[in-house]
Amino acid sequence: MRKESFEFLERYLNNASPVGFEISGQKLWLDYVEPYVDTCFSDTYGTVVGVINPEAEYKVAIEAHADEISWYVSHITSEGMLNVVRNGYTDHQIAPAKRVNIHTKNGVVKGVFAWPSIQIRNKKSDQGLALSDLSIDCGCDSMKEVEKLGIHVGTVITYEDSFMVMNGKYYTGRGMDNRAGGFIIAEVARMLHENKKKPKFGVYIVNSVQEETGLSGAKMIAENIRPNVAIVTDVIHDTQHPNYTKATDGDIKCGKGPVVSFAPAVHRILLQMLIDTAKKNKIPYQLKAASQETYTDTEAFAYSNLGVASALISLPLKYMHTTVEIAHKDDIQNTIKLFYEFLLQLKSGTDFKYLK
């Protein structure tokens, strides 16, 4: 990975981008992508799009989502403690004793998830915690003191954990799901520009908001763009941990390449084209079967506008929805390459109808 790309990845991952509050991350992403596209636009809720060949009638969208799971302040106690509710599918089991950033209009306020010492807890009943057990200490002794810091019900909270490299080959951090995807599609735009490869169709590089709470950003932007083809990138579980059952969860491993999925929303002709592209260019890949849906923005694009030929390329990820999400750097590079090579071989006007 070139130095400038790595620096962008680190900066982008370390920036907070909670659901509904993605704008600072979207600005970072757009600043990086803008030199490589012909034009950019955003929608009402903050999804941003870079476009190559905006005048082309045939449109291909490549998409990732920008938001990360987080917390909302739900209540402030008279003693100055903060109660919380989820913003997205946040895992309350990892919260105890974590440092947090509380995002106010006046800037970030530091806090910690309070948790009593093991020395005083009842060991017989110490079997984990409920969401209602959580509270945040931000160094205040009263509700009034909390409110002076700019904290109120509805203030959003993210974990403090940041990006790091492990053993020279793994990237880990908060929000790899799915800012790693945003990085991937940004790099595709850069490669097309720097290699002077301009497809004859329109390429819409889409960084959507609010995936974690219902694919909402993708649903809106799909109706806005009205693409002919959409390829989504998101993360997928590395299933090597013993808590997974490979018979049902599949055998997915970090470092063995991007994952292409079979699912009702995934168009079989488009999927086969991706597999053929990987084989032709000697890009390693893995297969996944989703019995009902992919639970990604793929469904939002596929079922929009009377039907859009859609597919999913996934990045294997360890420890999803934690602060230590881990991806292999080779998988990131190979996902970028698969997108890039696919766009080079796709012919403008390709008809994906099963029956012609």
C-alpha positions in Angstrom: 0.0 0.0 0.0 1.4 3.4 -0.9 2.2 5.8 1.9 -0.6 8.3 1.1 -3.2 5.6 1.0 -2.2 4.1 4.3 -2.3 7.6 6.0 -5.8 8.2 4.6 -6.9 4.7 5.9 -5.6 5.4 9.4 -7.0 8.9 9.5 -10.4 7.7 8.2 -10.7 4.8 10.6 -9.7 6.9 13.6 -12.4 9.5 12.9 -15.8 9.0 14.6 -18.7 8.3 12.2 -21.6 7.2 14.3 -25.0 6.4 12.8 -26.7 9.7 11.9 -23.5 11.7 12.7 -21.3 10.6 9.7 -20.6 14.1 8.3 -17.0 14.6 9.6 -16.0 11.2 8.1 -17.8 11.9 4.9 -15.8 15.2 4.5 -12.6 13.2 5.0 -13.7 10.7 2.4 -14.8 13.3 -0.1 -11.6 15.3 0.2 -9.7 12.1 -0.7 -11.9 11.0 -3.6 -12.6 14.4 -5.2 -9.4 14.6 -7.2 -10.1 11.3 -8.9 -13.7 11.9 -10.1 -15.4 14.3 -12.5 -18.0 15.5 -10.0 -19.4 14.9 -6.5 -22.8 15.3 -4.8 -24.5 14.5 -1.5 -28.0 13.8 -0.5 -30.2 15.2 2.4 -29.0 12.7 5.0 -25.2 12.8 4.1 -24.6 10.0 1.7 -21.8 11.2 -0.7 -21.1 10.1 -4.2 -18.1 10.7 -6.6 -19.0 10.3 -10.2 -16.9 9.3 -13.2 -18.6 10.1 -16.6 -21.7 11.7 -15.1 -23.2 12.2 -18.6 -23.3 8.5 -19.4 -26.7 6.8 -19.6 -25.5 3.4 -18.3 -24.7 3.6 -14.6 -22.6 1.4 -12.4 -22.6 2.0 -8.6 -19.9 0.7 -6.3 -20.9 1.2 -2.7 -19.8 1.0 0.9 -21.4 2.4 4.1 -19.8 5.0 6.3 -21.5 4.7 9.7 -20.3 2.9 12.8 -22.3 1.6 15.8 -22.3 3.8 18.9 -24.4 4.9 21.9 -26.9 7.6 22.7 -27.3 9.2 26.2 -30.8 8.1 27.2 -30.9 9.5 30.8 -28.8 11.7 33.1 -29.0 10.8 36.8 -29.1 13.3 39.6 -25.6 12.0 40.6 -24.2 12.9 37.2 -24.1 9.5 35.6 -25.2 8.8 32.0 -27.4 5.9 31.0 -27.3 4.8 27.4 -29.1 3.0 24.6 -27.7 1.5 21.4 -27.3 3.5 18.2 -27.0 0.5 15.9 -26.3 -3.1 16.9 -23.8 -2.2 19.6 -22.5 -5.0 21.9 -23.1 -4.0 25.5 -20.9 -7.0 26.7 -17.7 -5.3 25.7 -18.5 -1.9 27.3 -17.4 -2.2 30.9 -14.3 -0.1 31.7 -14.0 1.2 28.1 -13.0 4.8 27.5 -15.4 6.8 25.5 -15.7 10.0 23.6 -19.0 12.0 24.2 -19.6 14.2 21.2 -21.1 17.5 22.2 -21.6 20.8 20.2 -18.7 22.1 22.3 -16.3 19.3 21.4 -15.5 15.9 22.8 -16.0 15.2 26.5 -14.1 12.2 27.9 -15.8 9.5 29.9 -15.6 5.8 30.9 -18.1 3.0 31.2 -18.4 2.5 35.0 -18.0 -1.0 36.3 -17.6 -2.2 39.9 -14.5 -4.0 41.0 -14.4 -7.8 40.8 -13.5 -7.7 44.5 -17.0 -6.6 45.5 -19.2 -8.3 42.9 -21.2 -11.4 43.8 -19.2 -14.1 42.1 -22.1 -16.6 42.1 -24.2 -14.3 40.1 -21.4 -12.7 38.1 -22.5 -14.1 34.7 -22.3 -10.9 32.6 -24.3 -7.8 32.4 -27.5 -6.4 31.0 -27.8 -3.3 28.9 -29.5 -1.6 31.9 -26.4 -2.2 34.0 -24.4 0.2 31.9 -23.6 3.8 32.9 -21.0 6.3 32.0 -18.9 8.4 34.4 -17.8 11.7 32.8 -16.3 13.1 36.0 -19.4 14.9 37.2 -21.2 14.8 40.5 -24.6 16.2 39.4 -27.0 16.5 36.5 -26.3 20.2 36.4 -22.6 19.7 36.0 -23.2 17.2 33.2 -25.4 19.7 31.4 -22.7 22.4 31.7 -20.4 20.2 29.6 -23.0 20.3 26.8 -24.2 16.7 27.4 -28.0 16.1 26.9 -30.3 13.2 26.2 -29.5 12.2 22.6 -25.8 13.0 22.7 -23.9 10.4 20.8 -21.0 8.4 22.2 -18.2 6.4 20.6 -15.4 4.3 21.9 -11.9 5.8 22.1 -10.1 2.8 20.6 -8.0 3.6 17.5 -6.3 2.0 14.5 -3.2 -0.1 14.8 -1.2 -2.7 12.7 -0.6 -6.2 14.1 2.3 -8.4 13.0 2.8 -6.3 9.9 -0.2 -7.9 8.1 -3.4 -7.2 10.1 -5.2 -3.9 10.5 -7.3 -3.5 13.6 -9.5 -0.8 15.0 -13.0 0.5 15.7 -15.2 1.0 12.6 -13.4 -1.3 10.1 -17.1 -2.2 9.6 -17.4 -0.5 7.2 -15.0 2.3 6.7 -12.6 -0.3 5.3 -15.2 -0.6 2.5 -15.2 3.2 2.0 -11.4 3.0 1.7 -11.6 0.2 -0.8 -14.0 2.1 -3.2 -12.0 5.3 -2.8 -8.8 3.4 -3.9 -10.7 2.0 -6.9 -11.5 5.6 -8.0 -7.8 6.6 -7.5 -6.5 3.7 -9.6 -8.9 4.4 -12.5 -7.8 8.0 -12.5 -4.1 7.4 -12.1 -4.0 4.6 -14.7 -6.0 6.7 -17.1 -8.7 4.0 -17.3 -12.0 5.7 -17.9 -14.9 3.3 -18.5 -17.5 4.3 -21.1 -20.3 4.0 -18.5 -20.9 6.2 -15.5 -19.2 5.0 -12.3 -20.9 6.1 -9.1 -18.6 5.7 -6.1 -21.1 5.7 -3.2 -20.4 6.1 0.5 -23.8 5.6 2.2 -25.0 6.6 5.7 -27.2 4.7 8.2 -26.6 1.1 7.1 -26.4 -0.1 10.7 -30.0 0.9 11.4 -31.8 -0.4 8.4 -29.9 0.2 5.1 -31.5 3.6 5.1 -28.8 5.6 3.2 -28.5 3.0 0.5 -32.3 2.9 0.0 -32.4 6.7 -0.5 -29.4 7.0 -2.8 -30.4 4.0 -5.0 -33.6 5.9 -5.9 -31.5 9.0 -6.6 -28.9 7.4 -8.8 -31.1 4.7 -10.5 -28.1 2.6 -11.4 -28.2 -0.3 -13.9 -25.7 -2.3 -11.9 -24.6 -2.1 -8.2 -21.8 -3.9 -6.4 -21.7 -3.4 -2.7 -18.7 -4.0 -0.4 -19.1 -4.8 3.3 -17.5 -7.0 5.9 -18.2 -10.6 6.6 -17.4 -12.8 9.6 -14.1 -14.7 9.6 -15.4 -18.0 10.9 -12.2 -19.5 12.4 -13.1 -18.7 16.0 -14.5 -21.8 17.8 -17.8 -20.1 18.5 -18.7 -20.3 14.8 -20.3 -23.4 13.2 -18.7 -23.8 9.7 -21.5 -26.1 8.6 -23.9 -23.2 8.7 -21.6 -20.1 8.9 -19.2 -21.2 6.1 -15.4 -21.5 6.2 -14.2 -17.9 5.8 -10.7 -16.9 6.8 -8.8 -13.6 6.8 -6.0 -13.6 4.3 -7.6 -15.9 1.8 -9.2 -13.2 -0.3 -12.5 -11.3 -0.7 -15.7 -13.2 -0.4 -18.4 -13.3 -3.0 -21.9 -14.4 -1.9 -24.7 -16.4 -3.3 -28.1 -15.0 -2.1 -31.5 -14.2 -3.6 -30.6 -10.5 -4.0 -27.3 -11.3 -5.7 -27.7 -11.5 -9.4 -26.3 -14.8 -10.7 -24.9 -13.5 -14.0 -23.2 -10.6 -12.3 -21.8 -12.9 -9.6 -20.4 -15.2 -12.3 -18.7 -12.3 -14.0 -17.0 -11.4 -10.7 -15.8 -15.0 -10.2 -14.6 -15.1 -13.8 -12.8 -11.8 -13.3 -11.1 -13.1 -10.1 -10.0 -16.3 -11.9 -8.7 -14.4 -15.0 -6.6 -12.0 -12.9 -5.5 -14.6 -10.3 -7.2 -12.9 -7.4 -7.9 -15.2 -4.5 -11.6 -15.3 -3.5 -13.9 -17.2 -1.1 -17.5 -18.2 -1.5 -20.4 -17.7 0.9 -24.1 -18.8 0.8 -26.7 -16.6 2.5 -29.9 -18.5 3.0 -32.2 -15.6 3.0 -30.5 -12.2 2.7 -27.0 -10.7 3.0 -28.1 -8.1 5.6 -26.0 -5.5 3.7 -26.9 -2.7 1.4 -27.0 -5.2 -1.4 -30.7 -5.8 -0.8 -31.4 -2.0 -0.8 -29.9 -1.6 -4.3 -31.2 -4.9 -5.7 -34.8 -4.3 -4.8 -34.9 -0.6 -5.8 -36.1 0.9 -9.1 -38.0 -2.2 -10.2 -34.9 -4.2 -9.8 -31.1 -3.5 -10.1 -28.5 -6.3 -11.0 -26.6 -6.3 -7.7 -23.7 -8.3 -6.1 -21.7 -8.3 -2.9 -17.9 -8.4 -2.4 -17.1 -8.8 1.3 -14.0 -8.3 3.3 -13.3 -11.0 5.9 -13.3 -9.5 9.4 -12.6 -10.9 12.9 -14.5 -9.7 15.9 -17.2 -7.7 14.1 -19.0 -5.0 16.1 -16.2 -4.7 18.7 -13.5 -2.1 19.1 -10.8 -4.6 17.8 -12.2 -5.5 14.4 -9.4 -7.1 12.4 -8.8 -7.4 8.6 -5.9 -8.7 6.6 -4.1 -6.1 4.5 -3.9 -8.6 1.5 -7.7 -9.0 1.6 -8.1 -5.2 1.3 -5.7 -5.0 -1.6 -7.3 -8.0 -3.4 -10.8 -6.5 -2.9 -9.7 -3.3 -4.5 -8.1 -5.2 -7.4 -11.3 -7.3 -8.0 -13.4 -4.1 -8.2 -10.9 -2.4 -10.5 -10.5 -5.4 -12.9 -14.3 -6.0 -13.0 -14.9 -2.4 -14.0 -12.3 -2.6 -16.8 -13.9 -5.6 -18.4 -17.6 -4.6 -18.0 -19.2 -3.5 -21.3 -21.5 -0.5 -21.2 -25.1 -1.5 -21.8 -24.7 -5.1 -20.6 -28.1 -6.5 -20.2 -28.5 -8.7 -17.0 -32.0 -9.9 -17.6 -32.3 -13.7 -17.0 -34.9 -14.0 -19.8 -34.3 -12.1 -23.0 
